[in-house]
């Protein structure tokens, strides 16, 4: 579970809490997906929100590409960690995504467990989310 008590927004969580869970290269100082996202999305977003900056068309295209690349990276890492996060992987990637990224065999084994009822997952998530929200108030 994410530690919401630490504060910070999405950028903080991406940089500090995704790496230990999903593995892979998450250092924003090193060239790669997170570096590109940090500079093209997070930094520009901060300028827009806090200084009223209007990004150029090229900056928005670069930001969208960086966001897509980060999403692809997260999906790939999630497929690799499907044994640890089967529900998240199934709900995020579905069977087609897991087949494409190589995690379907482990996910389908999880679904073979009769205690797993995908139709109940959203109700269970809602109950969990409400409990988390209550603790944050």
Secondary structure, DSSP 4 states (H G I P E B T S, - for coil): ---GGG---HHHHHHHTHHHHH-S---TTSSSHHHHHIIIIIHHHHHHHHH-----HHHHHHHHHHHHHHHHHHHHHHHHTTTTSHHHHHHHHHHHHHHHHT-HHHHHHHHTSTT--HHHHHHHHHHHHHHHHHHH-
